Amino acid sequence: MTNTVALRNHFGGEWKPSNSAESLGVMNPATSELLARVPLGAPGDVDAAVRAAAAAYPDWRRTPPQDRIQYLFKLKQLLEDNVEEIARICTKENGKTLTESRAELRRAIENVEVACGIPTLMQGYNLEDVASGIDEMMIRQPLGVTAAIAPFNFPVMIPFWFLPYAIACGNTFILKPSERVPLTSQKVFELMEKLKLPPGVVNMVHGGKPVVDALLAHPDVRAISFVGSTPVAKYVYAQGAVHGKRVQCQGGAKNHVLVLDDADLETSTRIISDSAFGCAGQRCLAVSVAVVVGEAQNKFKESIVNAASAIHVGNGLDDSVQMGPVITPESKARIESLIAKGASEGAQPLLDGRFGNGAGNGKGNFLKPTILDNVPSSSSLSTIEIFGPVLSLVPAKTLEEGIEILSRSPYGNMASIFTSSGASARKFRYEVPAGNVGINIGVAAPMAYFPFSGWRDSFLGVLHGQGRDAIEFYTDKKIVVERWPKAWSRKF
């Protein structure tokens, strides 16, 4: 890709230039190289895409489910055949390692596979003789035009929490990728042209807040899916509700793990290190706080510092690299300021990623893993989502105290425990206020056939992404109560 590439929207089966006069540079976070320019979008772009999607909807919803999923079978194979190219683009614009990009794409493909089961998943149910000669049934029907607003941290996986389910259920779909990482979606849409889907079934509009606001306000958009920070999730949820839309919003997180003194120290350390510093901490299931219980405190502290110190930071295209940069210079500055703030509020830096950097030869948005010990509960770091490679350590005397510390967080995305005690694990699973729970698992990421189940400030809505929740979200239930004259005449 050249430095002068100006990205275009895709709707109605064609690539179209944006009506926006403003654009944003898409930068490689590891090298500071300009990869492309993305338009910031205009309401007219959204209206054109929605009109294309609305025009495609009547014929697409009448296409039998068995025929709709044939396109998904082909999509799965297209993604499989292009894993390396897509992964490299993802790494260039996001910064994560190639291994992480490949793993992300595997998760995207899993969702396509699950959506291929739509002829079964979308079935309703019925009951004969709810009254004499009267039958009743529930059928599912698609909504119409649907849209998703995706974040920067998983450019390929998160759009596929939504796209395959939406179109398999008979809806048409509009994606607004993050303006920070639009190139991965651009490549995926180029590949999807080979599917020869009816024009307007899948569409993409680039841009920032003007595009989001236009999608939220457009009367022909029936449903909105969002993944991002909690403040923006609350905004999208509120505005979507004002405009009468079905909305699901995945927000931020402050994920805790509890490390008990009966945990396997070596295994726990490796898993927690991977969770806290993988993807440079820029994932909603990253471990942010390790609550270390009882006798485990001193042993785990030494072990996690050693593991984090050994992580090789650099350009994710280098196979030897284990952690890439954060997404923007502004993100780097924000994370560094939060580390300084935590230290000023009483936390002790055991490992400080702000200093002695050296990765990237002065270019790129690099930090190294940071570990802060004894973060006070009064510190703002105990509740702020840092979204970077920073792990806080908090001591606790008992399992009960550890659960109480975890429960103070306003978020409820994920929580994990490391222990060899089944009783402790069950108590934890039963009591923690989080929607995704790990037992000796550092990143409790649900498989595609389960919902991604955040709670509290980590999720706004009723139905989550993935699995059966996705089918419920993308369909309306219609109840049919019927009586036929012949049956009526026999009775009367």
Secondary structure, 3 states (H helix, E strand, C coil): CCCCCECCEEECCEEECCCCCCEEEEECCCCCCEEEEEECCCHHHHHHHHHHHHHHHHHHHHCCHHHHHHHHHHHHHHHHHCHHHHHHHHHHHHCCCHHHHHHHHHHHHHHHHHHCCHHHHCCCEEEEEEECCEEEEEEEEECCEEEEECCCCCCCCHHHHCHHHHHHCCCEEEEECCCCCCHHHHHHHHHHHHHCCCCCCEEECCCCHHHHHHHHHCCCEEEEEEECCHHHHHHHHHHHHHCCCEEEEECCCCEEEEECCCCCHHHHHHHHHHHHHHHHHCCCCCEEEEEEECCHHHHHHHHHHHHHHCCCECCCCCCCCCECCCCCHHHHHHHHHHHHHHHHCCCEEEECCCCCCCHHHHCCCCCCCEEEECCCCCCHHHCCCCCCCEEEEEEECCHHHHHHHHHCCCEECEEEEECCCHHHHHHHHHHCCCCEEEECCCCCCCCCCCCCCCEECCEECCCCCCHHHHHHHCEEEEEEEEECHHHHHHHC
